[in-house]
Amino acid sequence: MPIIMKYQSKIDNKLLLFIFGVLVTNLVWMIYLQSVIGIIIIALTSAFIIHVFVTTYYVITSDHFLIVKSSFLINKKISIQDITSIKESNNILSSPALSFDRIEIKYKDGSILVSPREKEKFIQELKARNATILY
């Protein structure tokens, strides 16, 4: 399944600051307590979060599929022909989106929230493959 376009997830600075703040605060606390286990847990948590940030992306394939990927947690393959609508969303539900500037993609079997960096280009690419998508 050859890739036509790969879109990285947009990263919200507020989300990044919040996560960084929580991790640094807890790291300082663990250093103060001299808790090696606590420091290791924070280091592993940080590595996992970085991994999720690097591996969250959306792929449009030449055989008309949208693949939504986020680490090993999400690997969703959606037929672009099954997509019925796309709409702007600020829904904060857990999703493969690293920004609160999201779009909800509704398709035959459900919906998913994504936050591509190049949102308009992403939407245009989907609509070029399925002109019936409502937006």
N, C-alpha and C positions, 0 to 999 in steps of 0.2 A: 504494500500500500504506500506508494510514493507520496511524499509530503508536498503540498502546494505552498502552504503558508504555516508558519509557526509563530504564535503570538504569546509573549511572556505576560504573566499577570502583572497588572499595575500594583504597585506597593504603596499603601497609604502611609504617609509620614506619621500621622497620629497613632496608628496601630504599631508602627515600628518603634516610636518613642515609648509607648506604653509597655511593650514587651521588653525593650531594652531597660527601661526604668525598673520593672519588676525583677529582672534578672540581676542587674547591678546591685539593687538594694539587698536582695537575698544573698548575693555573693559577698558583699561587705559584711553582712550579718554572720555568714558562715565563717568568714576569715576571723572576725572578732571572736566567735565561739571556738575557733580553732577546730572546726569540724571537717575533717578530711572527707568523710562520706558526703556531707552536704556540698562541699566544693565539687566533688566528682559528679554528684547528681546534677548540679547546676551546669557543669561543663557538658555533660551528656545531653541535657535538655537544650542547651544553646546550640550544640551541634545538630540536633534533630530539627530545631526551628530553622536554622540556616539551610539545612537540606530541603525542608519543605519550601522555603522561599525560592531556592534555586530550581527546584523541580516542579513548580506549578506553572503550567502552560497549556495552551490550547492549539490543536493542530487541525487544519482543514486539509483533507487528503484529495488526491486526484480522482479517487473512486467515490467521492461524495459522502464522506463521513466526517463528523466532528469528533475529535478525540480530546477529552478533558482529562488532564493528568495532574496529580498532586502527590508527589512522593510515591510510596507504595500503598498509600491510603485510598486513592481514587484513581481509577483507570477506566473511564466511561467512554464507550463508543456509541455515538448517536448517528443514525442515518439523517443526512441533511434533508432528505425528502420527508421525513417524519416531523420536522420542525414546523410548528404552526404559527408561533408568534415570538417576538422579541420585544421586551419593554424595559425601560430604565427602572432601576430598583436601588433602594438604600437599605434593604432588608439586612439585618445583622446576623441572620441565622448562619450557623456553621456551613461553610461551603468552600469549594476550591477557588476562592477569590481572596486576594491579599489586600484588597481595598474595599472601602464602603461605597465607592462609585462603581456600581455593579449593573449588570443587565441580567434579566431573567429570561431564560430560553425555555419555552414550553414546547414539548414534543409529544408524540403519540402516547408514550408510557409514563410521562411525568414532567418535571421541570428541574432546572439546575441554574444556580447563580454563578456567574463568572465575571471577571473584571479584566478584560484585555487592555493592555497599555494603549494600543491603537484601536480604540473602540469603534469608531466610525468605519475604518477600513475593514475591520473584522465583520461588522454587520453587512457592509456592502458585499464582501466576499461570500457570505452565506446567502444573501438575497440573489446574487448572480447565479448561484447553483439551484435555488428554489425561489422562484418569483412569487409564489403564493404565501410566503412568510409575511405576516402582518407586523408592521412596526409603526 
